[in-house]
Amino acid sequence: MDEFKCISSQEALALIEQGATVADIRDPQSFEQNHISEAVHLSNENLQDFIRDSDMDKPLIVCCYHGYSSQNAAAQLAHLGFDEVYSLNGGFEGWQAEHPDKCSR
């Protein structure tokens, strides 16, 4: 079953501290300007490489702008074989408001 779970930035922070992967699906310019520390920029162009290089057993958190498009992407990634997939509620905007110290330029 292709399932994912929506989680808060606090839940995401706990998972990140335990080694979860963060996939940011925003446009490249937005990602370059600011993103969650350690996040990987994920697009249609690098999706196959991302899948090939990823540990499918590790938790995967998908992040977009406000937490809406990441739900579709999370469902797709769960369908592609990731075991534990999450969509970040509030997206990067919410994360940045709550965890400005956990962002990278």
Backbone as numpy.savetxt, mean C-alpha at the origin, in Angstrom:
# Nx Ny Nz CAx CAy CAz Cx Cy Cz
-10.49 -17.21 -2.28 -11.33 -16.01 -2.28 -10.45 -14.77 -2.28
-10.81 -13.81 -3.12 -9.98 -12.61 -3.28 -10.41 -11.56 -2.26
-9.88 -11.68 -1.07 -10.32 -10.77 -0.03 -9.18 -9.89 0.44
-9.58 -8.71 0.86 -8.65 -7.77 1.49 -9.42 -7.12 2.63
-8.70 -6.42 3.47 -9.31 -5.76 4.62 -8.93 -4.29 4.62
-9.88 -3.43 4.93 -9.57 -2.00 5.09 -9.07 -1.79 6.52
-7.95 -1.07 6.63 -7.37 -0.84 7.96 -7.06 0.64 8.16
-6.99 1.02 9.43 -6.66 2.41 9.80 -5.15 2.62 9.68
-4.74 3.87 9.74 -3.31 4.14 9.66 -2.59 3.60 10.90
-3.28 3.54 12.03 -2.65 2.95 13.24 -2.40 1.47 13.04
-3.39 0.75 12.48 -3.21 -0.68 12.21 -2.10 -0.88 11.17
-2.09 0.00 10.16 -1.06 -0.10 9.12 0.33 0.11 9.72
0.46 1.09 10.60 1.75 1.37 11.22 2.27 0.14 11.96
1.39 -0.54 12.69 1.79 -1.75 13.42 2.27 -2.82 12.44
1.56 -2.99 11.33 1.96 -3.99 10.33 3.29 -3.62 9.67
3.47 -2.32 9.38 4.71 -1.86 8.76 5.89 -2.13 9.70
5.67 -1.88 10.98 6.74 -2.13 11.96 7.08 -3.62 12.05
6.14 -4.48 11.64 6.39 -5.93 11.64 6.90 -6.41 10.28
7.13 -5.47 9.34 7.74 -5.85 8.07 6.81 -5.91 6.87
5.59 -5.38 7.00 4.67 -5.39 5.86 5.22 -4.54 4.71
4.83 -4.89 3.49 5.18 -4.12 2.31 4.09 -3.09 2.07
4.48 -1.87 1.68 3.50 -0.84 1.32 3.64 -0.56 -0.17
2.52 -0.71 -0.90 2.48 -0.41 -2.33 1.65 0.85 -2.53
2.28 1.89 -3.05 1.63 3.17 -3.29 1.24 3.24 -4.76
-0.07 3.38 -5.05 -0.54 3.35 -6.43 -0.86 4.74 -6.99
-0.46 5.78 -6.27 -0.68 7.14 -6.78 0.22 7.39 -7.99
0.00 8.52 -8.66 0.82 8.82 -9.84 2.28 9.05 -9.43
3.20 8.84 -10.38 4.63 8.94 -10.04 5.04 10.29 -9.44
4.45 11.38 -9.93 4.83 12.70 -9.42 4.44 12.85 -7.95
3.23 12.41 -7.61 2.79 12.49 -6.21 3.67 11.63 -5.32
4.00 10.44 -5.82 4.86 9.54 -5.04 6.22 10.18 -4.80
6.79 10.80 -5.86 8.10 11.45 -5.73 8.06 12.59 -4.72
6.96 13.33 -4.71 6.86 14.48 -3.81 6.83 14.05 -2.34
6.10 12.96 -2.05 6.01 12.50 -0.67 5.30 11.14 -0.66
5.75 10.24 0.21 5.13 8.92 0.33 5.46 8.33 1.69
4.76 7.26 2.02 5.04 6.54 3.26 6.48 6.01 3.18
7.24 6.20 4.23 8.61 5.70 4.26 8.62 4.22 3.92
9.57 3.81 3.09 9.74 2.42 2.67 8.69 1.95 1.66
7.77 2.81 1.25 6.75 2.39 0.28 7.39 2.15 -1.09
6.75 1.29 -1.86 7.16 0.98 -3.23 6.11 1.58 -4.15
6.55 2.29 -5.19 5.59 2.83 -6.14 5.13 1.69 -7.05
3.83 1.49 -7.14 3.28 0.40 -7.94 2.39 0.96 -9.04
2.68 0.56 -10.27 1.88 1.00 -11.42 1.69 -0.18 -12.36
0.89 0.01 -13.39 0.70 -1.06 -14.38 2.04 -1.43 -15.02
2.94 -0.45 -15.14 4.23 -0.68 -15.80 5.12 -1.63 -15.00
5.07 -1.56 -13.67 5.99 -2.41 -12.89 5.26 -3.51 -12.12
3.98 -3.73 -12.42 3.20 -4.73 -11.68 3.78 -6.13 -11.78
4.16 -6.56 -12.97 4.70 -7.92 -13.13 6.01 -8.09 -12.35
6.89 -7.09 -12.40 8.14 -7.15 -11.64 7.85 -7.20 -10.13
6.88 -6.37 -9.70 6.52 -6.33 -8.29 6.05 -7.71 -7.82
5.18 -8.33 -8.61 4.67 -9.65 -8.26 5.81 -10.67 -8.22
6.67 -10.63 -9.22 7.79 -11.58 -9.28 8.73 -11.42 -8.08
8.99 -10.19 -7.69 9.99 -9.91 -6.66 9.44 -9.92 -5.23
8.12 -10.01 -5.07 7.51 -9.88 -3.75 7.39 -11.22 -3.04
7.39 -11.14 -1.72 7.08 -12.30 -0.90 5.57 -12.29 -0.71
4.89 -13.23 -1.37 3.42 -13.26 -1.36 2.84 -13.56 0.03
3.69 -14.06 0.93 3.22 -14.40 2.27 3.28 -13.21 3.23
4.01 -12.18 2.83 4.13 -10.99 3.69 2.88 -10.13 3.57
2.46 -9.48 4.67 1.32 -8.56 4.55 1.63 -7.45 3.54
0.63 -7.07 2.76 0.77 -6.04 1.74 -0.28 -4.97 1.98
0.16 -3.73 2.14 -0.75 -2.61 2.36 -0.77 -1.76 1.09
-1.96 -1.53 0.54 -2.09 -0.74 -0.68 -2.58 0.66 -0.28
-1.89 1.66 -0.82 -2.16 3.05 -0.47 -2.43 3.86 -1.74
-3.49 4.69 -1.71 -3.75 5.61 -2.82 -3.86 7.02 -2.23
-4.64 7.89 -2.84 -4.78 9.25 -2.33 -5.65 9.31 -1.07
-6.88 8.76 -1.17 -7.85 8.90 -0.08 -8.43 7.58 0.41
-7.96 6.46 -0.13 -8.42 5.16 0.36 -9.52 4.51 -0.46
-9.79 5.04 -1.66 -10.85 4.46 -2.50 -10.28 3.56 -3.60
-9.40 4.10 -4.44 -8.86 3.27 -5.53 -8.02 2.13 -4.99
-7.46 2.29 -3.80 -6.64 1.22 -3.24 -7.47 -0.03 -2.97
-8.79 0.12 -2.80 -9.63 -1.06 -2.54 -9.69 -1.95 -3.78
-9.84 -1.35 -4.97 -9.83 -2.15 -6.20 -8.47 -2.80 -6.41
-7.41 -2.04 -6.17 -6.06 -2.57 -6.35 -5.80 -3.69 -5.35
-6.26 -3.53 -4.11 -6.06 -4.57 -3.09 -6.78 -5.85 -3.49
-8.00 -5.72 -4.01 -8.75 -6.90 -4.46 -8.01 -7.59 -5.60
-7.45 -6.80 -6.52 -6.72 -7.36 -7.65 -5.46 -8.09 -7.17
-4.74 -7.49 -6.24 -3.51 -8.11 -5.73 -3.82 -9.38 -4.94
-4.93 -9.40 -4.21 -5.33 -10.62 -3.51 -5.64 -11.71 -4.54
-6.30 -11.32 -5.61 -6.64 -12.26 -6.69 -5.38 -12.81 -7.35
-4.32 -11.99 -7.40 -3.07 -12.40 -8.04 -2.21 -13.29 -7.14
-2.65 -13.50 -5.90 -1.95 -14.48 -5.07 -1.36 -13.99 -3.76
-1.47 -12.69 -3.46 -0.98 -12.22 -2.16 -1.92 -12.73 -1.08
-1.35 -13.26 0.01 -2.14 -13.90 1.05 -2.87 -12.92 1.96
-2.20 -11.83 2.30 -2.72 -10.91 3.31 -2.64 -9.49 2.75
-3.78 -8.98 2.24 -3.79 -7.68 1.56 -4.70 -6.71 2.31
-4.22 -5.48 2.44 -4.96 -4.44 3.15 -5.05 -3.18 2.29
-6.15 -2.46 2.46 -6.31 -1.14 1.84 -6.26 -0.12 2.97
-5.47 0.92 2.79 -5.29 1.92 3.84 -6.43 2.94 3.82
-7.26 2.91 4.87 -8.35 3.88 4.99 -7.77 5.30 5.05
-8.35 6.21 4.30 -7.87 7.59 4.31 -6.70 7.82 3.37
-6.14 6.73 2.83 -5.05 6.84 1.87 -3.86 7.60 2.40
-3.04 8.10 1.47 -1.83 8.82 1.88 -2.19 10.12 2.61
-3.29 10.76 2.19 -3.69 12.02 2.84 -3.93 11.80 4.33
-4.64 10.73 4.65 -4.91 10.42 6.05 -3.65 10.03 6.80
-2.80 9.23 6.13 -1.54 8.81 6.74 -0.67 10.02 7.06
-0.54 10.92 6.09 0.33 12.08 6.27 -0.17 12.96 7.43
-1.48 13.06 7.58 -2.05 13.86 8.67 -1.74 13.24 10.04
-1.75 11.90 10.10 -1.53 11.22 11.38 -0.08 10.88 11.66
0.70 10.65 10.60 2.10 10.20 10.78 3.06 11.00 9.89
3.11 12.32 10.06 4.00 13.11 9.20 5.47 12.71 9.32
5.83 12.13 10.46 7.22 11.70 10.67 7.53 10.38 9.97
6.52 9.73 9.40 6.74 8.44 8.73 6.57 8.60 7.22
6.90 9.79 6.70 6.81 10.07 5.28 8.21 10.41 4.74
8.41 10.12 3.45 9.72 10.38 2.83 9.52 11.16 1.55
10.45 12.05 1.29 10.42 12.79 0.03 11.48 12.23 -0.88
